[in-house]
Amino acid sequence: MRQLVVLKLGQGSWQDGFPVVTVQHTVQQTIGQQTIGQQTIGQQTGLLHSTHPNPTAQTVPTQLVGALPAAPALAALYNQWRTLYIALNQRLSMRRPTDLRIEKTMGIEIEPEGITNVSPALLESLSQQLKQALDHWLESDSFRRVDRRLRTHLASTDEIRLIIETEEPLLRRFPWQLWSFFDDYPFAEVGLSAPEYGRPRRVQRVPTGKVRILAVLGNSVGIDVQQDRMLLEQLPQVETVFLVEPTRPQLDQQLWDERGWDILFFAGHSTSQPDGTSGEIAINPDDSLTIAQLKNALTAAINRGLQFAIFNSCDGLGLARAMADLNIPQLVVMREPVPDQVAQAFLKHWLAAFAGGRSFYRAVREAREKLQGLESQFPCASYLPVICQNPTEIPADWQDLLAPIPPGQQSEKSATAAATTIQASRPANPKVKLKIALLASLATTGLLMGLRWLGGLESLELRAFDQVLRARAPEVADPRILVVEVTQDDTNEYGYPLADKTLAEALAKLAQMQPRAIGVDMHRYQPRGTGRAQLLQQFQTHSNLFTVCWSASTDKNFAPPPEFSETQRITQVGFSDLLLDGDAADNGVVRRQLLSYDPKVANSPPDCSTPYSFSFQLAFRYLYDEKIEPLQVNPNGDWQFGDVSFAKLPPRFVGYQRLDGLSSQVMLNYRQALPGQRVTLQQVLQGQVSRNFVENRIVLVGTTAPIARDTFLTPYGELAGIWVHAHQVSQMLSAVLDQRPLIWGLPQSGPVQWGDALWVWAWAAVGSGLAWWLRSWRWLLLANGIAVFLLYQLCLLALMQGGWLPIVPAALSLLLTSAVVYVVRYRVKPLNPVK
């Protein structure tokens, strides 16, 4: 259910308090596919609006009245926080005019040269103090009753628009998302509103079936607005007009476009006035405009259907206040100076969420919260985006903007031209019947799929898979993974294998920094030097500490420590076996991940009795702490972690034709780079690793020195075993927590790969068609080359989303069918020529 809460702060000040605070609560109700209307909330109550595209209606609001006490200390704390924020970020690429040396907002003067003792830790401390002070203020006796009564009408699953209605500049700038209310309601987001507002005077607009976006890329000195452009260009079903550093007449002309716009986007430099009532945007290196200077054009655009304005630039609250006077339905601005990378990340996440089906407010919250991942580099990045809302308007969803073109309005001229094009491309006098091409494509497909069934293409397909995998764009390292490498320098210093005492000391130092889990990729059946008791004590004390055994070996040296209890052998040990594609051509490449197996099916009772892999144990512990549910085997016999099912590979899967189909194994979706950060054992022992590197992460400890001979071939070359395990852990965490795709294939029924067969036959049909239309063998070679290139690009795009498409049999079917049809049609003479 979607709910609207308007918090009207009324007249007052930080020194005297706010004696009359009104809270209005309204439920938006969907009735079939028709909008019944919307009750205006505010000074203009009484008008009904029945033309909004969103199928919701609002009931008469519930109203509650309270008060908020004076809070001068809270205002002073915020001013202190803001001063520090600007000082800390002054050296970054900001989307504000670069010649501004002094920041003047609400009477604060910040000279970059005059601020000392600036640190992210201090800003983080002030942020926590600010949150506590805000909660304390909103839990005051005069407001607590209102808060509690409001919450009786809300559920944690509701989508809530909470609008703060005020003119007070500091209240508008305040990061209201720090209020604990938003912790309790995960689908709530805050917006700002002026006390006075009205409904736009809509005029009739002809739908186009696409979302129309006017993107203004203004003065870009010192920043990169091309990233914004690339993100907008990737959107489906849009018509985007880009104005790159336009003149004022050019911008004005586009805003007056009679077809109207759905979204106005600006990227570049901007700033706001100290009183927060107006601002200006730098549309090119020489010209800056205020909203007042664009008033008539913006009003026309709003009346013609403009729904959203996105100012992806610095210090935009003055722009928002001026736009509110024009009754803009919704807009998003940055409340403070914003680093360039933060602005780009916000746009990326918001577009993905909004165009992907999220509501406008939910998309903004999701994009804003994802900025927290950048806060180690850009402190308080998630505080910056803020919605400004006209309360008379219900925000449209993406699908609402995609109004279909009414039947009969398509151009008859274009339809005729299309028909003419199709007609002109048909062959006049085919010499060979069409069934030859069809039979050739079916025969080639059948031959190749039969050869594949026998394993004749497996080696080629696996190597092609590696090639496409390596061609993918690089991904960032997983922030949840840290690998402690025992390097050659470490073994020179501490010996090999490491003494139990040295290992115990390192584990103790790591445990003090509170990681989620620690995994030790070292076999410890026998004591190593001194310190055995200390090492065993670490495992006894820390249940999140894991080690390895080798289930495929009968050598006792690869068994768990004999001092472990039966419980520890299951809960603190994971088998380190890696699945190798081990024929001579592949030379033992690791492409799959084994999650678990049943020790009872072993040929003899193994000393390594744990049913869970090393990577599984570590990932399971992390997800358990994240309270992911379920964490169990589903009815299909596959591991189910939250919404993600790790479906075990069938006996035949894409290029593989000889898998067992029984063990719980999945494809390993590697990252192109190392999946986590790395430190050395010496750095750990000497206390050179900061707590931020370890806390709440999975830490893997293993030897990368050549003396260990613990390396494996992967699609990306040779990797130490500890890094292969890190890739496996990262795959599981990213699939569950980040929705990073697992490797999937086309549909099949048991061992019958009918999806692959259809894909291969489709490319055989392409080859047949090319040979049918092209008489010149030179043109045919060129066309086949282009087709193979397109096939490769499709396979690459699919693999970027986790899809492994058969490239080798598809390419072979294309080329073989093309050759057969060309020879039959143009080179084979008939037996009984007719004169």
Helices and strands as residue ranges (DSSP letters): E 2-8, E 18-29, E 57-58, E 62-68, H 72-89, E 103-105, E 108-110, G 112-114, H 120-138, H 141-151, E 159-165, H 169-173, G 176-178, H 181-184, E 188-193, E 211-217, H 226-233, E 238-244, H 248-255, E 263-267, E 269-272, E 279-282, E 288-290, G 292-294, H 295-303, E 308-312, H 317-324, E 330-334, H 340-355, H 360-370, G 371-374, G 381-383, E 385-389, H 398-401, H 412-424, H 434-453, H 458-470, E 481-486, H 488-494, H 500-512, E 517-520, H 532-541, E 545-549, G 556-558, H 566-571, E 573-575, E 579-581, E 589-596, G 599-601, H 614-625, E 631-633, E 639-641, E 644-646, E 664-667, E 677-680, H 681-685, G 691-693, E 698-703, G 706-708, E 711-714, E 717-720, H 721-737, H 754-773, H 777-800, H 808-822, I 823-827
